[in-house]
Amino acid sequence: LEAAGGGLSAMSELALEEVSAIAAIYCGQDECEVLHVSETEGISFRIQTSAKGPLETDILLKLLFSLPINYPSTLPNISVHSEQLTRAQCMAVKERLLEEAKRHFSQPMVHELILWIQQNLKYIVEQDETSACNGKSALSTQATADAGVSTVLLHLDHMRAKGKYVKTVEKWCADLRLTGRVMFMGKMIFILLQGDKSNIKEYMVLQKTSKVDVDSSGKKCKEKMISVLFETKAQTEDRRYNLVLFQP
C-alpha cells in the first residue's frame, strides 16, 4: 500500500490504517486487491468474500469500496458484484450496505460493513425475492436518489481482443440496461452509452476494474487507457433515439 500510495498526505490516517488492517485480515489469494490510489480521488479496493444466502448456499461476493480523501467524514462509494445474484439483488445489497454505512458515519466502517453483509445477505436476498413477487421494485430508492438518463462518450486507446472485449461490454450493458454503440474510426475507438446515471457509474467501475483485454504478450489485463470525452444529461428529445447496441 505504501508503494502504491506514493503521496497520500491528503488522505486521513484513519483511512490508511483501516485499509492496511483490512489487507492484513483478507490476505488470501484474491481476497483483497488495491485498485486505485490518488491524492485527489482517494483509494479504491476490492474485497472478495463469501456469505450465506437462501438455503444456506455459499455466495461469492465482490465488494468494491472507494474511499474519498475525506473519508470517514464522507461515506464510501460501494459496488456489489456476484455471479450468483441477479443485478437487482446486487443493487439491493448495495442499498442496504449504504444504509448501514450511515450508522457508522465519521468512523472507520469498511470491516464492519463486510461483517454485516456476511451476517445479513441471506435476509436481504430473501426480502428482494419477496418484493419481486409482490411486484415491488427493490431499486426504487436508488432510482429516486440517482434519477435521470445520461449520455456518455468514452475513448479507448486500443482493443487487442476485439471479439471478447465487445461481447463483455455488450453483456455489461444488457445487465445494466444501457444502450449504446462501439465505434471504430480508423485507429480511434469510442464507446457511446446511454442510460440511468447510476448504471453508467456501475459500468465505469466494471470497465476499470475487470480484466477485459489482453496486453502485448496475450496476458489478460485491465483497461487503464480509457477516458471520458463527453457526459451530459439526456434531454427528452434525445431519448427517442434508440441507440444500436454495439455494432462495430
C-alpha positions in Angstrom: 0.0 0.0 0.0 2.9 2.4 0.8 4.4 1.7 -2.6 1.1 2.3 -4.4 0.3 5.3 -2.3 3.4 7.3 -3.0 1.8 10.6 -2.0 -1.3 10.1 0.1 -0.8 13.0 2.5 -4.2 14.3 1.7 -5.9 11.1 2.9 -6.8 10.6 6.6 -4.6 8.4 8.7 -7.8 6.6 9.7 -8.4 5.5 6.1 -4.9 4.4 5.5 -4.8 2.4 8.8 -8.1 0.8 8.0 -7.1 -0.3 4.5 -3.8 -1.7 5.9 -5.7 -3.6 8.6 -8.2 -5.0 6.1 -5.4 -6.1 3.7 -3.9 -8.0 6.7 -7.2 -9.7 7.6 -8.1 -10.6 4.0 -4.7 -11.8 3.0 -5.7 -14.9 1.0 -5.4 -15.1 -2.8 -7.7 -12.6 -4.5 -9.3 -11.7 -1.2 -8.1 -8.1 -1.2 -6.9 -6.0 -4.1 -6.0 -2.3 -4.1 -7.2 -1.0 -7.5 -6.5 2.7 -7.4 -4.7 5.3 -5.2 -4.9 9.0 -5.8 -4.2 12.2 -3.7 -7.3 13.8 -5.2 -9.7 10.8 -5.6 -8.8 8.7 -2.6 -8.3 4.9 -2.7 -10.3 2.1 -4.2 -10.0 -1.6 -3.3 -11.9 -4.8 -3.9 -12.8 -7.4 -1.3 -13.8 -10.9 -2.3 -15.6 -12.8 0.4 -18.4 -15.3 0.8 -21.7 -15.2 2.7 -24.6 -17.5 3.3 -27.6 -17.0 1.0 -31.0 -18.6 1.0 -31.0 -22.3 1.6 -27.6 -21.8 3.3 -25.7 -21.8 0.0 -22.4 -20.0 -0.2 -22.5 -16.9 -2.3 -19.2 -15.3 -3.5 -19.3 -11.5 -3.3 -17.0 -9.0 -4.8 -17.3 -5.7 -2.9 -15.7 -2.6 -4.3 -15.1 0.2 -1.9 -14.0 3.7 -3.0 -12.9 5.9 0.0 -12.8 9.6 -0.8 -9.9 11.7 0.6 -12.0 13.0 3.4 -13.3 9.5 4.5 -14.7 8.7 7.0 -16.3 12.2 7.2 -17.7 11.3 3.8 -19.3 7.9 3.2 -17.6 5.5 0.8 -18.9 4.6 -2.6 -19.8 0.9 -2.8 -20.3 -1.5 -5.7 -21.5 -5.1 -5.4 -21.0 -7.9 -7.9 -21.8 -11.6 -7.8 -22.3 -14.2 -10.5 -24.7 -16.0 -8.2 -27.0 -13.0 -7.7 -29.2 -11.1 -10.2 -28.4 -7.5 -11.0 -31.4 -6.4 -9.0 -30.2 -8.4 -6.0 -26.7 -6.9 -6.2 -28.3 -3.4 -6.2 -30.5 -4.3 -3.2 -27.4 -5.4 -1.3 -25.6 -2.2 -2.3 -28.5 -0.1 -1.0 -28.6 -1.9 2.4 -24.8 -1.5 2.7 -25.1 2.2 2.1 -27.9 2.5 4.7 -25.7 0.6 7.2 -22.7 2.8 6.4 -24.7 5.9 7.6 -24.8 4.3 11.1 -21.0 4.4 11.2 -20.6 7.9 9.9 -17.3 9.5 10.8 -15.9 6.2 12.0 -13.8 3.6 10.1 -16.6 1.3 8.8 -15.4 -1.0 5.9 -14.7 -4.0 8.1 -17.9 -3.5 10.0 -19.8 -3.4 6.7 -18.1 -6.7 5.4 -19.1 -8.5 8.7 -22.6 -7.1 8.5 -23.2 -8.3 4.9 -21.8 -11.7 5.8 -24.4 -12.0 8.6 -27.3 -10.4 6.7 -27.0 -11.3 3.0 -29.5 -14.2 3.3 -32.3 -11.9 4.6 -31.6 -9.2 2.0 -31.9 -11.7 -0.9 -35.0 -13.3 0.6 -36.6 -9.9 1.0 -35.7 -8.9 -2.5 -37.3 -12.1 -3.9 -40.4 -11.4 -1.9 -40.6 -7.8 -3.1 -40.2 -9.0 -6.7 -43.1 -11.5 -6.3 -45.3 -8.7 -5.0 -44.4 -6.5 -8.0 -42.4 -4.0 -5.9 -39.1 -2.7 -7.1 -36.1 -3.2 -4.8 -34.4 -0.4 -6.7 -36.9 2.3 -6.1 -34.7 4.0 -3.5 -31.8 4.0 -5.9 -33.8 5.2 -8.8 -35.1 8.2 -6.8 -31.7 9.1 -5.5 -29.9 8.9 -8.8 -32.7 9.6 -11.3 -32.0 10.8 -14.9 -30.8 9.4 -18.2 -27.3 10.3 -19.2 -25.3 10.1 -22.3 -21.5 9.4 -22.1 -18.8 9.1 -24.8 -15.7 7.1 -23.9 -12.4 6.8 -25.7 -10.3 3.7 -25.7 -6.6 3.7 -26.5 -6.6 0.2 -28.0 -8.6 -3.1 -28.1 -6.5 -6.2 -28.8 -9.0 -8.9 -28.0 -11.7 -7.2 -30.0 -14.3 -10.0 -30.1 -14.1 -10.8 -26.4 -14.0 -7.2 -25.4 -17.1 -6.2 -27.4 -19.0 -9.3 -26.0 -18.1 -8.4 -22.5 -19.2 -4.7 -22.9 -22.4 -5.9 -24.5 -23.1 -8.2 -21.5 -22.4 -5.4 -19.0 -24.8 -3.1 -20.9 -27.5 -5.7 -21.0 -27.1 -6.3 -17.3 -27.2 -2.6 -16.5 -30.0 -1.8 -19.0 -27.8 0.6 -21.0 -27.9 1.1 -24.8 -25.0 2.3 -26.9 -22.5 1.7 -29.7 -18.9 0.7 -30.1 -17.4 2.8 -32.9 -14.2 2.1 -34.8 -12.9 5.1 -36.7 -9.5 4.3 -38.2 -7.3 3.7 -35.2 -9.7 5.5 -32.8 -12.2 3.5 -30.7 -15.2 5.1 -28.9 -18.0 3.7 -26.8 -21.2 5.7 -26.6 -23.5 4.8 -23.7 -27.0 6.0 -22.7 -29.0 5.0 -19.6 -29.5 5.8 -15.9 -26.7 7.8 -14.4 -26.3 5.3 -11.6 -26.0 2.4 -14.0 -23.4 4.2 -16.1 -21.4 4.7 -12.9 -21.6 0.9 -12.3 -20.4 0.3 -15.9 -17.4 2.5 -15.3 -16.4 0.5 -12.2 -16.6 -2.7 -14.2 -14.7 -1.1 -17.1 -11.8 0.0 -14.9 -11.6 -3.0 -12.6 -12.2 -6.0 -14.8 -9.6 -7.8 -17.0 -11.4 -7.2 -20.2 -8.5 -7.0 -22.7 -5.0 -8.6 -23.2 -1.6 -7.0 -23.3 1.1 -7.3 -25.9 2.1 -10.7 -24.6 -1.5 -12.1 -24.6 -2.0 -11.9 -20.8 -5.3 -10.7 -19.5 -5.2 -7.1 -18.3 -7.4 -4.3 -17.0 -8.4 -1.2 -19.1 -6.1 1.6 -18.0 -6.3 3.8 -21.0 -9.9 4.9 -21.0 -11.1 8.5 -20.9 -14.4 10.2 -20.7 -14.7 12.7 -23.6 -18.3 13.8 -23.0 -21.0 13.4 -20.5 -24.4 15.1 -20.3 -27.9 14.5 -19.1 -30.0 13.3 -22.0 -32.8 15.7 -23.0 -36.3 14.4 -23.6 -35.9 14.8 -27.4 -32.7 12.8 -27.3 -34.3 9.8 -25.6 -36.5 9.0 -28.6 -33.4 7.7 -30.5 -32.9 4.0 -29.8 -29.1 3.6 -30.0 -28.0 0.5 -31.8 -26.4 -1.9 -29.3 -22.7 -2.4 -30.1 -22.5 -2.9 -33.8 -18.9 -2.1 -34.8 
